[in-house]
Amino acid sequence: MSQPLNLRVIPMGGVGEIGKNMTLVEYDERILIIDAGLMFPENDMLGVDILIPDMSYVLEHREQVCGVIVTHGHEDHTGALPYLLPHLDQVPVYATRLTRGLVEVKLKEHKTAQPNFCTIAAGDKLDIGPFQVEFFHVSHSIPDGVGLAIRTPAGLIVHTGDFKLDHSPVDGQRTDFAKLADLGREGVLLLLSDSTNAETPGYTPSEQEIASTLEQAFMGAQGRVIVATFASNISRVQQVVDIAARHDRFVSVIGRSMVNNVRMAQELGYLHVPNGVMVGAEEINYLPSNKIALVCTGSQGEPTSALVRMASGDSRSITLKAGDTVIISATPIPGNEELVNRTVNNLFRRGATVYYDELFDVHVSGHASQEEQKMMLNLIRPQFFAPVHGEYRHLVLHARLAEQVGLPKERIFILDSGDILQLNCLSASLAGRVAQDRVFVDGLGVGDVDDAVLEERRLLSRNGFLVVAVAVDVYTGQVLAPPRIVSRGLAYNQEAEALLRGIEEQAGKLAAEGGNAAAISSRLKASLASYVYDQIGRRPVIQPLVIEI
């Protein structure tokens, strides 16, 4: 007799997009959450800070959540935890020591109470509700990453996490090939595997291979060396520290998140700094420029980051000058290209020598390329396969790789966020969707901004706005004073002055036609929109303000 169809896998993000990684595994009305990450906004999402997964389904079923597993410390897997964990009362959160430390730093920054952490290590086996979860080590661009073998009564699910098959990682911890082969022999019902580099043929280079580029940059630098990377990229920080020490340079860390993460990584023993090499930011102004190396945030052109402030001349502590060498040790996340390019241009304007991805090998991906993805498929030999962690084209290309290694097309599922993949030991099928929407974090607001608000912001940014204030007698409707016009975002020249005088005249005539405040406001908005478009071919946002006195 076959198993009932009550094993479900639901991606809540990280499919069809880079970021917002979050996956639910459900069995017998219990839910296991894997990761909860953020995504950077696209260029037209004006004012939005980050995007996070739609958690409404999880919150509706919060009593069924038996655990949260965090596979590694990158923000596309951890950044939404401050918005999720406060709603999950004392639900255990499982993470390795470094990942836990990075999450704790993030929660402190958000002034969020620390959850019920359970520290795990590769090789551990834990019973979490109806699931037995075994953790195995995977190489990535950050230490302490793990993949998951999730045993359920319906079958074994393998989730790779973010991985690459690096034979010489900076931390010395290789992907556990032996465990992957053991799982393949055991029999895997479903493989969920990292798809980010499905466009890239061959193998992803080792982290060690960029050491020569960094070494070359340090050797040629006449002044300070400034390396920008992700605040969580502890492996890159270690490389900078090692090279700086060889070149007799002191290292200082700039940026709150970078400072907090580096301090935590040192305390936990994941970052090894020789005595006397690390100095505080306040000390660097008293040292010769050719004795200084800085590590900072800003590799994605984030507007408030340390590197962007330096590039724009807004940094209170660091003033860039000719002779400085800047290394941007990252590739732009899709959507961030414009911000990164602007930062690079500003760095050149300030006379810095800039190493960035289009000219130099200053970054190595932490994700498997095609041959490694095929090797993972061959080691695991799953009954069913769902590519994850990638934009839609990445998922499709990864699915084609699976076909190339012999997996039938009907056993491959390309999922969208919210899709329900239902499985038992013999079959798998799509079984509907859970509600999904884009959730914007805008300042202190979570989900307060929607597409309608963003469209209003886009209109304001393109066409400006007009406020038309009119005072009328509450009893007679008579206009008591000439209308006042306030505009922003329109051209300021003689033609604009003539336009505003014309708008004022039109508003006076329209208001004089009488009626209550609502009628006057509606008439002003419609007629002035047509008038302005006829005059200048633009459609500013028009906000009438009718004051009854």
VENCORHU-V813007 format. One record per pair of residues at least 6 apart in sequence whose C-alpha atoms are under 7 Angstrom apart, sorted by the first residue. I is the first residue (numbers start at 1). J is the second residue. Records with the same first field share a line. If there is no record, write none. Layout:
I=J  J
This chain:
3=154  424  425
4=424
5=422  423  424
6=27  28  422
7=26  27  154  422  423  424
8=25  26  27  420  421  422  423
9=24  25  26  420  421  422
10=23  24  25  418  419  420  421
11=22  23  24  417  418  419
12=22  23  53  417  418
13=20  21  22  53  417
14=20  21  22  388  389  390
15=388  389  390  391  392  415  416  417
16=390  391  392  416
17=390  391  392
18=389  390  391
19=37  38  39  76
20=36  37  38  39  52  53  76  77
21=35  36  37  76  77  389
22=34  35  36  37
23=33  34  35
24=31  32  33  34
25=31  32  33
26=32
29=64
30=64  65  66  129
31=64  65  66
32=65  66  67  68
33=67  68  69
34=68  69  70
35=68  69  70  71  77  78
36=77  78  79  80  81
37=52  75  76  77  78  79  80
38=50  51  52  75  76  77  79  80
39=50  51  52  76
40=50  51
41=48  49  50  51
42=335
43=335
45=454
46=454  457
47=442
48=440  441  442
49=441  442  443
50=440  441
51=439  440  441
52=80  439  440
53=439
54=436  437  438  439
57=434
62=88
66=91  128  129
67=91  92  93  128
68=92  93  94
69=93  94  95
70=94  95
71=95  145  146  147  161
72=99  144  145  146
73=99  102  103  232
74=232
78=103
82=107  110  112
85=115
90=115  116
91=116
92=116  117  118
93=115  116  117  118
94=117  118  119  120
95=118  119  120
96=119  120  121  144
97=119
98=144  265
99=144
101=264
102=261
104=114
105=260  261
107=113  114
121=135
122=135  136  137  146
123=134  135  136
124=134  135
125=132  133  134  135
126=132  133  134
127=133
130=152
131=150  151  152
132=150  151  152
133=148  149  150  151
134=148  149  150
135=146  147  148  149
136=146  147  148  176
137=145  146  147  175  176
138=145  146  147  163  174  175  176
139=145  163  164  165  166  169  173  174  175
140=162  163  164  366  367
141=233  235  366
142=233  234  235
143=171  235
146=161
147=159  160  161
148=158  159  160
149=156  157  158  159
150=156  157  158
151=157
154=424  425
155=188  189  424  425
156=188  189  190
157=188  189  190  191
158=188  190  191  192
159=191  192  193
160=192  193  194
161=193  194
162=194  367
163=194  366  367  368
164=366  367  368  372
165=175  368  372
166=174  206
167=174
168=206  208
169=206  207  208
170=207  208  235
171=235
180=379  380
181=379  380
183=380
184=379  380  381
188=380  381  382  383
189=382  383  384  425
190=382  383  384  385
191=382  384  385  386
192=385  386  387  388
193=387  388
194=387  388  389
195=387  388  389  390  394  395  398
196=367  389  390  394
197=367  368  369  370
198=369  370  394  397  398
199=394  397
200=369  370
201=369  370  371
202=369  370  371
203=368  369  370  371  372
204=365  368  369
205=364
207=364
210=361  362  363  364
213=361  362
214=362
215=243
218=225
221=325
222=290  323
223=289  290  323  324  325
224=289  290  292  293  324  325
225=292  293  294  324  325  326
226=293  294  295  325  326  327
227=294  295  296  326  327  328  329
228=295  296  297  298  299  307  327  328  329
229=296  297  298  299  328  329  330
230=297  299
231=257  258  261  297
232=261
234=271
238=271  272
241=251  273
244=250  251  293
245=277
248=291
249=291  292  293
250=277  278  279  291  292  293
251=277  278  279  292  293  294
252=278  279  280  281  293  294  295
253=259  281  294  295  296
254=281  294  295  296  306
255=296  297  305  306
258=296  297
265=271
266=272
284=292
296=306  307
297=305  306  307
298=305  306  307  308
299=328  329  330
300=332  336  339  340
301=308  339  340  343
302=308
308=343
309=315
310=318  319  320
311=343  346  347
312=346
313=319
320=350
321=350  351  352
322=350  351  352
323=352  353
324=352  353
325=352  353  354
326=352  353  354  355
327=354  355  356
328=355  356
329=356  362  363
330=357  363
331=357  363
332=340
348=354
356=362
357=363
374=401  402  405
377=402
384=411  412
385=411  412  413
386=412  413  414
387=395  398  399  414
388=395
395=414
396=414
399=412
403=409
417=436
418=433  434  435  436
419=432  433  434
420=430  431  432  433
421=428  429  430  431
422=428  429  430  431
423=429
439=447
440=446  447  449
441=447
442=449
459=541
460=540  541
463=489  538  539  540
464=488  489  490  540  541
465=487  488  489  540  541  542
466=485  486  487  488  540  541  542  543
467=485  486  487  542  543  544  545
468=483  484  485  486  543  544  545
469=483  484  485  544  545  546
470=483  484  545  546  547
471=479  480  481  546  547  548  549
472=478  479  480  547  548  549
473=479  480  548  549
474=548  549
477=514  515  516
478=512  514
479=511  512
482=508
483=504  507  508
485=504
507=524
510=523  524
511=520
514=520
517=546
521=544  545  546
524=544
525=542  543  544
529=539
532=538  539
533=539
